[in-house]
Amino acid sequence: MGITKDVLENSVNRLTVNSKDKSIPTVNSNSGRVYPYLDGEDTTSEGVAIKLAEDLDDMKSLGYYQILAKETNPQILLDILNYTLETDKLGKIRTTKAIYFMFMLKIRGIRTKFKKEK
């Protein structure tokens, strides 16, 4: 037969993720933090640029990272940085972390404008 009435009435968790009950946290919740990778650090575009340059061991390109941080959502940059660092820990990067990061930006469709628009 089918599912009995007893099983349906005694189910432990009948609430779904998309429930209208506001007391249930979402699956991908990050506790409301906008920049989870910058705890206690500067969250301005300048701070994000410095973090990118330091973590990618590419301080000579700090100017580029400053432009990138001003034009792009910092959370996207930090997500790509985190992915790059995790990939590096696994030993899967054959070039430098900075080159791999640039490759990931290209895949995500992120372009940097170097010329000022008139």
One Martini backbone bead per residue (centre of mass of N, CA, C, O) as a GRO file, in nm:
protein
  118
    1MET     BB    1   0.102   0.031  -0.010
    2GLY     BB    2   0.119   0.320   0.134
    3ILE     BB    3   0.144   0.576   0.326
    4THR     BB    4   0.081   0.621   0.636
    5LYS     BB    5  -0.060   0.826   0.866
    6ASP     BB    6   0.153   0.786   1.092
    7VAL     BB    7   0.404   0.873   0.933
    8LEU     BB    8   0.308   1.160   0.860
    9GLU     BB    9   0.255   1.259   1.162
   10ASN     BB   10   0.566   1.151   1.267
   11SER     BB   11   0.743   1.334   1.138
   12VAL     BB   12   1.022   1.510   1.211
   13ASN     BB   13   1.066   1.677   0.917
   14ARG     BB   14   0.837   1.884   0.729
   15LEU     BB   15   1.029   2.101   0.658
   16THR     BB   16   1.145   2.311   0.427
   17VAL     BB   17   1.372   2.519   0.293
   18ASN     BB   18   1.122   2.698   0.158
   19SER     BB   19   1.003   2.799   0.399
   20LYS     BB   20   0.810   3.054   0.572
   21ASP     BB   21   0.984   3.001   0.811
   22LYS     BB   22   1.207   3.233   0.959
   23SER     BB   23   1.369   3.032   1.171
   24ILE     BB   24   1.503   2.907   0.923
   25PRO     BB   25   1.789   2.840   0.798
   26THR     BB   26   1.982   2.838   0.545
   27VAL     BB   27   2.200   2.640   0.384
   28ASN     BB   28   2.394   2.904   0.272
   29SER     BB   29   2.464   3.037   0.526
   30ASN     BB   30   2.684   3.324   0.662
   31SER     BB   31   2.566   3.500   0.905
   32GLY     BB   32   2.568   3.786   0.731
   33ARG     BB   33   2.833   3.791   0.599
   34VAL     BB   34   2.988   3.951   0.335
   35TYR     BB   35   3.311   3.893   0.424
   36PRO     BB   36   3.437   3.593   0.517
   37TYR     BB   37   3.761   3.650   0.434
   38LEU     BB   38   3.766   3.947   0.621
   39ASP     BB   39   3.817   3.911   0.915
   40GLY     BB   40   3.923   4.213   1.046
   41GLU     BB   41   3.939   4.357   0.773
   42ASP     BB   42   3.963   4.536   0.495
   43THR     BB   43   3.659   4.614   0.284
   44THR     BB   44   3.776   4.768   0.081
   45SER     BB   45   3.910   4.789  -0.224
   46GLU     BB   46   4.197   4.814  -0.110
   47GLY     BB   47   4.187   4.566   0.080
   48VAL     BB   48   4.123   4.357  -0.139
   49ALA     BB   49   4.373   4.409  -0.314
   50ILE     BB   50   4.582   4.330  -0.101
   51LYS     BB   51   4.484   4.045  -0.053
   52LEU     BB   52   4.527   3.943  -0.338
   53ALA     BB   53   4.831   4.006  -0.366
   54GLU     BB   54   4.926   3.839  -0.122
   55ASP     BB   55   4.786   3.554  -0.179
   56LEU     BB   56   4.920   3.557  -0.488
   57ASP     BB   57   5.210   3.662  -0.495
   58ASP     BB   58   5.145   3.986  -0.643
   59MET     BB   59   5.255   4.293  -0.576
   60LYS     BB   60   5.322   4.408  -0.868
   61SER     BB   61   4.981   4.399  -0.923
   62LEU     BB   62   4.821   4.603  -0.741
   63GLY     BB   63   4.694   4.798  -0.947
   64TYR     BB   64   4.510   4.589  -1.077
   65TYR     BB   65   4.355   4.506  -0.817
   66GLN     BB   66   4.234   4.787  -0.771
   67ILE     BB   67   4.065   4.799  -1.025
   68LEU     BB   68   3.912   4.534  -0.982
   69ALA     BB   69   3.783   4.613  -0.701
   70LYS     BB   70   3.620   4.863  -0.815
   71GLU     BB   71   3.456   4.689  -1.058
   72THR     BB   72   3.408   4.448  -0.853
   73ASN     BB   73   3.274   4.223  -0.667
   74PRO     BB   74   3.425   4.121  -0.382
   75GLN     BB   75   3.293   3.840  -0.344
   76ILE     BB   76   3.383   3.721  -0.611
   77LEU     BB   77   3.687   3.754  -0.568
   78LEU     BB   78   3.698   3.586  -0.302
   79ASP     BB   79   3.592   3.324  -0.423
   80ILE     BB   80   3.820   3.291  -0.631
   81LEU     BB   81   4.048   3.296  -0.430
   82ASN     BB   82   3.963   3.051  -0.266
   83TYR     BB   83   3.973   2.851  -0.502
   84THR     BB   84   4.271   2.896  -0.568
   85LEU     BB   85   4.388   2.810  -0.289
   86GLU     BB   86   4.265   2.525  -0.288
   87THR     BB   87   4.401   2.430  -0.551
   88ASP     BB   88   4.691   2.473  -0.446
   89LYS     BB   89   4.678   2.272  -0.207
   90LEU     BB   90   4.631   2.028  -0.422
   91GLY     BB   91   4.842   2.077  -0.669
   92LYS     BB   92   4.683   2.198  -0.955
   93ILE     BB   93   4.897   2.421  -1.015
   94ARG     BB   94   5.125   2.500  -1.288
   95THR     BB   95   5.148   2.783  -1.218
   96THR     BB   96   5.037   3.056  -1.090
   97LYS     BB   97   4.808   3.196  -0.891
   98ALA     BB   98   4.760   3.450  -1.064
   99ILE     BB   99   4.703   3.309  -1.334
  100TYR     BB  100   4.469   3.137  -1.233
  101PHE     BB  101   4.292   3.372  -1.143
  102MET     BB  102   4.265   3.497  -1.427
  103PHE     BB  103   4.130   3.252  -1.552
  104MET     BB  104   3.878   3.257  -1.366
  105LEU     BB  105   3.782   3.533  -1.455
  106LYS     BB  106   3.737   3.459  -1.751
  107ILE     BB  107   3.526   3.237  -1.702
  108ARG     BB  108   3.327   3.450  -1.547
  109GLY     BB  109   3.347   3.728  -1.728
  110ILE     BB  110   3.579   3.913  -1.619
  111ARG     BB  111   3.646   4.253  -1.681
  112THR     BB  112   3.892   4.510  -1.745
  113LYS     BB  113   3.910   4.857  -1.731
  114PHE     BB  114   4.169   5.090  -1.840
  115LYS     BB  115   3.986   5.289  -1.976
  116LYS     BB  116   3.843   5.584  -1.998
  117GLU     BB  117   3.536   5.702  -2.026
  118LYS     BB  118   3.372   5.976  -2.212
   0.00000   0.00000   0.00000
